[in-house]
Amino acid sequence: MLTLYHSPESRSIAILSLIEEMGIQDWIDVRVVTIPRMDGSGGRDPANPHPEGKVPALVHDGKVITERGAIILHLTSLFPDSGMAPPVGTPDWGVFAMWMAWYQGVLEPAFIMEGAGVSHPWMTAAIRDHKTAVARLHAALEKGPWIMGAQFSAADILLHGPYAWFPDGTPDDPLIRDWVDRCKARPASQKIRAEDARRMESLRAA
Ligand SMILES: N[C@@H](CCC(=O)N[C@@H](CS)C(=O)NCC(=O)O)C(=O)O
């Protein structure tokens, strides 16, 4: 049994979009939980099994899986016919797994560091900076039109996320901006975002 813990308008929307793109909605029970929000609203939800009270959390037969990259690897491996990732064990799958790890370990931290105006030699040595990460994105998209090449994949869902949320933080690079727009224009993304906005409204009204 698979259960996804989700909170509206948060990082877990990437997993909802993935589920929609994969067409595996019938296999996953989605539970909406609250999280503490930056504006002081919300709060940790005792129903959420994430060890830090965050979202997303995927529970598979009692095992708790957190971190979007890991959840994406798990779901795309469990449902290999969905077309959202290369076949497990192929060189392309290795590249796909690389993008998952690179997002979590490099792109998002570098994006946050830039937004926070923080720089430190230890951070720069370990993860470089947003500009360097953007150069890598640009190089992948030059071969594009998607991160993995000709085919849209879960790598696009994960990697375009911060730019979809924070347009002001999106690099002034037509290749990247057009890619973000293409990701946002996907019917699955539009549907999930509209549903999520409604969920957020009812949460605020509650
Ligand atoms: N590294 C995690 C980050 C998860 C995360 O930070 N989620 C935010 C939502 S956008 C959250 O749950 N925040 C609530 C909190 O900080 O307690 C991932 O990629 O899944």
The ligand as an SDF file (V2000), in Angstrom:
LIG
                    3D

 20 19  0  0  0  0  0  0  0  0999 V2000
   14.4420   17.9320    1.1400 N   0  0  0  0  0  0  0  0  0  0  0  0
   13.0050   17.7820    1.2220 C   0  0  0  0  0  0  0  0  0  0  0  0
   12.4260   19.1280    1.6070 C   0  0  0  0  0  0  0  0  0  0  0  0
   11.0100   19.0130    2.1220 C   0  0  0  0  0  0  0  0  0  0  0  0
   10.5230   20.3550    2.6580 C   0  0  0  0  0  0  0  0  0  0  0  0
   11.3150   21.2080    3.0900 O   0  0  0  0  0  0  0  0  0  0  0  0
    9.2070   20.5490    2.6250 N   0  0  0  0  0  0  0  0  0  0  0  0
    8.6080   21.7550    3.1600 C   0  0  0  0  0  0  0  0  0  0  0  0
    7.4050   22.1370    2.3010 C   0  0  0  0  0  0  0  0  0  0  0  0
    7.8040   23.1760    0.9680 S   0  0  0  0  0  0  0  0  0  0  0  0
    8.0180   21.4790    4.5310 C   0  0  0  0  0  0  0  0  0  0  0  0
    7.4090   20.4490    4.7160 O   0  0  0  0  0  0  0  0  0  0  0  0
    8.1780   22.4090    5.4760 N   0  0  0  0  0  0  0  0  0  0  0  0
    7.5850   22.2880    6.7750 C   0  0  0  0  0  0  0  0  0  0  0  0
    8.5770   22.4840    7.8780 C   0  0  0  0  0  0  0  0  0  0  0  0
    9.6330   23.0830    7.6380 O   0  0  0  0  0  0  0  0  0  0  0  0
    8.3010   22.0590    8.9980 O   0  0  0  0  0  0  0  0  0  0  0  0
   12.4660   17.3040   -0.1380 C   0  0  0  0  0  0  0  0  0  0  0  0
   13.0550   17.6170   -1.1480 O   0  0  0  0  0  0  0  0  0  0  0  0
   11.4660   16.5750   -0.1670 O   0  0  0  0  0  0  0  0  0  0  0  0
  1  2  1  0
  2  3  1  0
  2 18  1  0
  3  4  1  0
  4  5  1  0
  5  6  2  0
  5  7  1  0
  7  8  1  0
  8  9  1  0
  8 11  1  0
  9 10  1  0
 11 12  2  0
 11 13  1  0
 13 14  1  0
 14 15  1  0
 15 16  2  0
 15 17  1  0
 18 19  2  0
 18 20  1  0
M  END
$$$$
